[in-house]
């Protein structure tokens, strides 16, 4: 079963570098036209759910850190 997640983001390359999987070969990720595409090829629904949940949580944390870093940079 193929599941895909799309996230609109103006600067998607740093996020993909942050979450690129080390050992799970069934995840394909790409950044095109300010959009992140993550495709998971997995038959177990529980695994798909867990992976998508982890990716979304990682994106939320990444976005908060990026926003904080940009505020710190601007204030200096």
PyMOL commands that set and color helices and strands:
alter all, ss='L'
color gray80, all
select helices_A, chain A and resi 12-19+45-75
alter helices_A, ss='H'
color red, helices_A
select strands_A, chain A and resi 2-8+27-32+35-41
alter strands_A, ss='S'
color yellow, strands_A
deselect
rebuild
show_as cartoon
